[in-house]
Amino acid sequence: MRWYALKTWAGREEELAGLIRRVIPPQLYEDCFVILHERLWRRERRNILHREVLFPGLVFLTCGEPGTLFRYLEQVPVVSRLLADGEFSIFPMDGEEEAFLEKLQDQDHVVKLSYVSTDGMGHVFRVEGPLSSCEEKVERYGFKKRFAIIRLKLLGEETTAALGIYLNEDAEEMQGSLRAMG
């Protein structure tokens, strides 16, 4: 399957993915999705886990025969109007980008939190989870706000993305919350 990125306005990713899923016959593509990532927010001394769009303005589409799909897209009035108005554009992705994103996300297209073990002085000893597959791409960590900035190539350009992390103290709190719920 070949990957394509559909560029749209930030904040309209789910709207575009929903439109594609509604108007395009499922036999013309394998999947249409937005990649989300988990983040921890600290509020009132508690961790709040939430999800947000990893790449604002991008929807991903996988298909085997793009020619048929693109011809179909051009014939659907609402889609052809959006294309003509510049509401979205379609870009092929290269194999290296596809492989990296496949490895980073889970089957639900979510990049889960990664565990980071530190010495308390900013030195990282161990990384587990999605971030472990791209440790060499980490530019910096924001331990207080629980993120790691990675540098990657996307659509042929260098860019950065923030991935969520959790630390020892978060792991202990999250295990306590899970025990209380179970």
URPE-V596850 format. One record per residue. N is the residue number from 1. RES is the residue in one small letter. SS is DSSP state (2 for helix, 1 for strand, 0 for the rest). NEAR is the number of other C-alpha atoms within 10 Angstrom. D_CENTER is the distance of its C-alpha to the mean C-alpha in whole Angstrom. Layout:
<<N/RES/SS/NEAR/D_CENTER> <N/RES/SS/NEAR/D_CENTER>>
This chain:
<<1/m/0/13/18> <2/r/1/16/17> <3/w/1/22/14> <4/y/1/21/14> <5/a/1/22/12> <6/l/1/21/14> <7/k/1/21/14> <8/t/0/21/15> <9/w/0/13/16> <10/a/0/12/13> <11/g/0/12/14> <12/r/0/15/15> <13/e/2/24/11> <14/e/2/17/12> <15/e/2/12/16> <16/l/2/25/16> <17/a/2/19/14> <18/g/2/12/17> <19/l/2/14/19> <20/i/2/20/18> <21/r/2/15/18> <22/r/2/10/22> <23/v/2/13/24> <24/i/0/15/23> <25/p/0/11/24> <26/p/2/13/22> <27/q/2/10/24> <28/l/2/17/23> <29/y/0/20/19> <30/e/0/13/18> <31/d/1/16/14> <32/c/1/22/13> <33/f/1/20/9> <34/v/0/24/7> <35/i/0/22/3> <36/l/1/21/4> <37/h/1/21/5> <38/e/1/20/9> <39/r/1/24/12> <40/l/1/19/16> <41/w/1/16/18> <42/r/1/14/22> <43/r/1/8/24> <44/e/0/7/28> <45/r/0/7/27> <46/r/1/12/25> <47/n/1/16/21> <48/i/1/12/19> <49/l/1/13/16> <50/h/1/12/13> <51/r/1/15/10> <52/e/1/14/8> <53/v/1/19/6> <54/l/0/17/4> <55/f/0/18/6> <56/p/0/17/9> <57/g/0/19/11> <58/l/1/27/9> <59/v/1/25/10> <60/f/1/20/10> <61/l/1/22/13> <62/t/1/19/15> <63/c/1/19/18> <64/g/0/14/22> <65/e/0/12/24> <66/p/2/17/22> <67/g/2/11/26> <68/t/2/12/27> <69/l/2/16/23> <70/f/2/12/24> <71/r/2/10/27> <72/y/2/16/27> <73/l/2/17/24> <74/e/2/15/27> <75/q/2/11/29> <76/v/0/12/28> <77/p/2/10/29> <78/v/2/12/26> <79/v/2/20/24> <80/s/2/16/26> <81/r/2/14/27> <82/l/2/15/23> <83/l/2/16/23> <84/a/2/11/27> <85/d/0/10/26> <86/g/0/12/23> <87/e/0/16/21> <88/f/0/22/18> <89/s/1/14/19> <90/i/1/16/18> <91/f/1/14/17> <92/p/1/17/17> <93/m/0/16/15> <94/d/0/15/17> <95/g/2/10/17> <96/e/2/11/16> <97/e/2/15/12> <98/e/2/18/12> <99/a/2/11/13> <100/f/2/15/11> <101/l/2/14/8> <102/e/2/13/10> <103/k/2/13/11> <104/l/2/20/8> <105/q/0/16/7> <106/d/0/14/10> <107/q/0/7/12> <108/d/0/10/10> <109/h/0/15/7> <110/v/1/18/6> <111/v/1/27/6> <112/k/0/20/10> <113/l/0/21/12> <114/s/1/22/14> <115/y/1/21/18> <116/v/1/23/19> <117/s/1/17/23> <118/t/1/15/25> <119/d/0/8/29> <120/g/0/9/29> <121/m/0/6/29> <122/g/0/11/26> <123/h/0/11/26> <124/v/1/12/24> <125/f/1/9/25> <126/r/1/11/23> <127/v/1/19/19> <128/e/1/14/18> <129/g/0/15/14> <130/p/2/20/11> <131/l/2/24/13> <132/s/2/16/16> <133/s/2/13/15> <134/c/2/16/14> <135/e/2/14/17> <136/e/2/10/19> <137/k/2/15/16> <138/v/1/18/16> <139/e/1/13/18> <140/r/1/12/19> <141/y/1/20/18> <142/g/1/13/19> <143/f/0/16/20> <144/k/0/10/22> <145/k/0/14/19> <146/r/0/22/17> <147/f/1/22/14> <148/a/1/22/14> <149/i/1/16/13> <150/i/1/19/13> <151/r/1/17/14> <152/l/1/17/13> <153/k/1/13/14> <154/l/1/18/12> <155/l/0/14/14> <156/g/0/11/17> <157/e/1/8/17> <158/e/1/9/16> <159/t/1/11/13> <160/t/1/16/12> <161/a/1/15/9> <162/a/1/20/10> <163/l/1/23/9> <164/g/1/28/11> <165/i/1/27/14> <166/y/1/22/18> <167/l/0/17/21> <168/n/2/12/24> <169/e/2/8/25> <170/d/2/17/22> <171/a/2/12/23> <172/e/2/10/26> <173/e/2/13/25> <174/m/2/17/23> <175/q/2/11/25> <176/g/2/12/28> <177/s/2/12/26> <178/l/2/9/25> <179/r/2/9/29> <180/a/2/8/30> <181/m/2/7/28> <182/g/0/6/29>>
